[in-house]
Amino acid sequence: MTETGPDKGALNSYRRITERLVLEVPNFDDAPDLFGLVGGEDRAEVTAGLIWDGPDEVSETLDFIRRCQTEAFDDFGFHWALKDRTGAITGQVQIAMGMIGTRPRGEPGRADVGYWLGRPYWGRGLMREALTSVLDLCFGDLKVTKVEADIFTDNVRSVRLAEGVGMKREGTIRRAHRKGDSWVDAHIYGLLNEEWVSVPRLETLA
């Protein structure tokens, strides 16, 4: 049987460049920017669609970055910081604006995606650009056969994003996740490698 999916012991050595973004493994210098976006004053809005409620201390962000750099795909997945490629968005080159990642999900060859973006950068199509690049990587170099996403049913922006890149809603799980003191329902979205071939997408520059 043909092997699918990345080497379970592989570390993330991938760097992606798109029209406006650089996607790369975060470094420790990114911690203040990332913490400020997901743990600062916009925390509730940014994490509303996430199972995770955000970091309480910058040390948590530093530990996450360490794991991104040192843990294998099978243990932690691959994660990238979204950085401003030219400085046109933030005013500074290489400023981190959010995160995106993919992790193994069940059988070899299945993976999921998760992401968040700082509130000041919403509404510009940046996460669609990042997700497009990560899906290209998943279905290309990583040899993934299916990518899935769990999206809270009230997360309209993320639903639009998933559907915009061609993902299909495969069902709804009631009380799928615990969020704070409440249970939330989640849609399950999926995309097969043969479906991705026909999806119009941005050119990956490198």
C-alpha positions as CSV (number, residue, x, y, z in Angstrom):
1,M,0.0,0.0,0.0
2,T,1.3,3.5,-0.9
3,E,2.3,5.5,2.2
4,T,0.3,8.7,2.7
5,G,0.9,11.6,4.9
6,P,4.2,13.1,6.1
7,D,6.9,11.1,8.1
8,K,5.5,10.9,11.6
9,G,8.9,11.9,13.0
10,A,9.5,14.8,10.7
11,L,10.1,18.3,12.0
12,N,8.6,21.3,10.3
13,S,11.2,22.6,7.8
14,Y,8.7,24.2,5.4
15,R,8.5,27.9,4.7
16,R,5.9,29.2,2.3
17,I,5.7,32.6,0.5
18,T,2.5,34.0,-1.0
19,E,1.6,37.3,-2.5
20,R,1.5,39.1,0.8
21,L,2.6,36.6,3.4
22,V,5.5,34.5,4.7
23,L,4.5,31.4,6.5
24,E,7.3,30.1,8.7
25,V,7.8,28.3,12.0
26,P,7.6,31.0,14.7
27,N,10.7,32.1,16.5
28,F,11.0,33.3,20.1
29,D,11.1,36.9,18.9
30,D,7.6,36.5,17.6
31,A,6.2,35.8,21.1
32,P,5.3,39.4,22.1
33,D,3.4,40.0,18.9
34,L,1.6,36.7,19.0
35,F,0.7,37.0,22.7
36,G,-0.5,40.6,22.2
37,L,-2.9,39.5,19.5
38,V,-4.4,36.4,21.0
39,G,-3.9,37.2,24.7
40,G,-4.5,40.9,24.7
41,E,-7.5,43.2,24.6
42,D,-9.0,41.4,21.5
43,R,-8.6,38.0,23.1
44,A,-12.3,37.2,23.5
45,E,-13.0,38.0,19.8
46,V,-10.0,36.2,18.4
47,T,-10.6,33.0,20.4
48,A,-14.4,33.0,20.1
49,G,-14.2,30.4,17.4
50,L,-11.4,28.3,19.0
51,I,-11.6,25.5,21.6
52,W,-8.6,27.2,23.2
53,D,-9.2,30.4,25.1
54,G,-5.8,31.9,24.5
55,P,-2.6,32.3,26.7
56,D,-2.6,34.0,30.1
57,E,1.1,34.6,30.1
58,V,3.7,35.2,27.4
59,S,5.5,32.2,28.8
60,E,2.7,30.0,27.4
61,T,3.3,31.5,23.9
62,L,7.1,30.8,24.3
63,D,6.4,27.2,25.2
64,F,4.1,26.8,22.2
65,I,6.8,28.2,19.9
66,R,9.4,25.8,21.4
67,R,7.0,22.9,20.6
68,C,6.6,24.2,17.0
69,Q,10.4,24.1,16.6
70,T,11.2,20.8,18.3
71,E,8.2,18.4,18.1
72,A,7.4,16.0,15.3
73,F,4.4,16.1,13.1
74,D,2.8,13.0,14.7
75,D,3.1,14.5,18.2
76,F,2.2,18.2,17.5
77,G,1.6,18.8,13.9
78,F,3.2,21.6,11.8
79,H,2.4,25.2,12.7
80,W,3.3,28.5,11.0
81,A,3.2,32.2,11.9
82,L,1.6,34.4,9.3
83,K,4.1,37.3,8.7
84,D,3.8,40.4,6.7
85,R,6.0,39.8,3.7
86,T,6.6,43.4,2.5
87,G,5.5,45.5,5.4
88,A,2.4,46.8,3.4
89,I,0.0,45.4,6.0
90,T,1.6,46.2,9.4
91,G,4.1,48.8,8.4
92,Q,7.0,46.4,9.3
93,V,8.4,43.5,7.4
94,Q,8.0,40.0,9.0
95,I,5.6,41.0,11.8
96,A,3.6,38.1,13.0
97,M,-0.2,38.5,12.6
98,G,-1.6,35.1,13.4
99,M,-1.0,31.3,13.2
100,I,-2.1,28.4,11.1
101,G,-1.4,24.7,11.5
102,T,-2.1,21.2,10.4
103,R,-2.1,18.1,12.5
104,P,-2.6,14.3,12.0
105,R,-6.2,13.2,12.4
106,G,-6.9,9.5,12.8
107,E,-5.7,7.4,10.0
108,P,-2.4,8.2,8.2
109,G,-3.1,10.6,5.3
110,R,-5.9,12.4,7.2
111,A,-5.1,15.8,8.7
112,D,-7.0,18.8,10.0
113,V,-6.3,22.5,9.9
114,G,-6.7,25.2,12.5
115,Y,-6.0,28.9,12.5
116,W,-6.4,32.3,14.1
117,L,-5.7,35.9,13.0
118,G,-5.2,39.1,15.0
119,R,-8.3,41.3,15.0
120,P,-6.6,44.3,13.3
121,Y,-6.0,42.1,10.2
122,W,-9.5,40.7,9.6
123,G,-11.4,41.3,6.4
124,R,-8.4,41.4,4.1
125,G,-8.4,37.8,2.8
126,L,-5.1,37.0,4.6
127,M,-6.3,33.8,6.1
128,R,-7.7,32.6,2.8
129,E,-4.2,33.2,1.3
130,A,-2.5,31.3,4.1
131,L,-5.0,28.4,4.1
132,T,-4.6,28.1,0.3
133,S,-0.9,27.7,0.7
134,V,-1.1,25.2,3.5
135,L,-3.6,23.1,1.6
136,D,-1.2,23.1,-1.4
137,L,1.5,21.9,0.9
138,C,-0.8,19.2,2.5
139,F,-1.9,17.8,-0.8
140,G,1.6,18.2,-2.4
141,D,4.7,17.6,-0.3
142,L,2.9,16.2,2.7
143,K,1.0,13.6,0.6
144,V,-2.2,14.1,2.7
145,T,-5.3,12.5,1.1
146,K,-7.9,14.5,3.1
147,V,-7.9,17.7,5.2
148,E,-10.7,18.4,7.7
149,A,-11.8,21.3,9.9
150,D,-14.1,21.5,12.9
151,I,-15.8,24.9,12.8
152,F,-18.3,26.1,15.5
153,T,-21.7,26.5,13.9
154,D,-21.9,30.2,14.8
155,N,-18.5,31.0,13.3
156,V,-19.8,32.5,10.1
157,R,-16.4,33.9,9.0
158,S,-14.7,30.5,9.3
159,V,-17.5,28.8,7.5
160,R,-17.2,31.2,4.6
161,L,-13.5,30.6,4.5
162,A,-13.7,26.9,4.4
163,E,-16.4,26.9,1.7
164,G,-14.4,29.5,-0.2
165,V,-11.5,27.2,-0.6
166,G,-13.7,24.3,-1.7
167,M,-14.2,22.4,1.6
168,K,-17.5,20.5,1.9
169,R,-19.7,20.3,5.0
170,E,-19.9,16.7,5.9
171,G,-22.1,16.9,9.0
172,T,-22.7,18.6,12.3
173,I,-21.7,17.3,15.7
174,R,-23.9,18.5,18.5
175,R,-22.1,19.4,21.7
176,A,-18.9,18.8,20.0
177,H,-16.6,20.9,22.2
178,R,-16.6,22.4,25.6
179,K,-16.1,26.2,25.4
180,G,-15.9,27.9,28.8
181,D,-19.0,26.8,30.7
182,S,-21.0,25.9,27.6
183,W,-21.1,23.2,25.0
184,V,-20.9,24.2,21.4
185,D,-21.9,22.5,18.1
186,A,-19.5,22.2,15.3
187,H,-19.7,21.6,11.6
188,I,-17.2,19.1,10.1
189,Y,-15.7,20.2,6.8
190,G,-13.6,18.1,4.6
191,L,-11.6,18.3,1.3
192,L,-10.1,15.5,-0.7
193,N,-6.9,15.7,-2.6
194,E,-8.6,15.0,-5.9
195,E,-11.1,17.9,-5.2
196,W,-8.3,20.4,-4.5
197,V,-6.8,20.0,-8.0
198,S,-9.7,21.8,-9.5
199,V,-10.0,24.7,-7.0
200,P,-8.9,28.1,-8.3
201,R,-6.2,29.4,-6.0
202,L,-3.4,32.0,-5.5
203,E,0.0,31.3,-7.0
204,T,2.5,30.1,-4.4
205,L,5.7,32.1,-5.1
206,A,8.1,29.7,-3.3
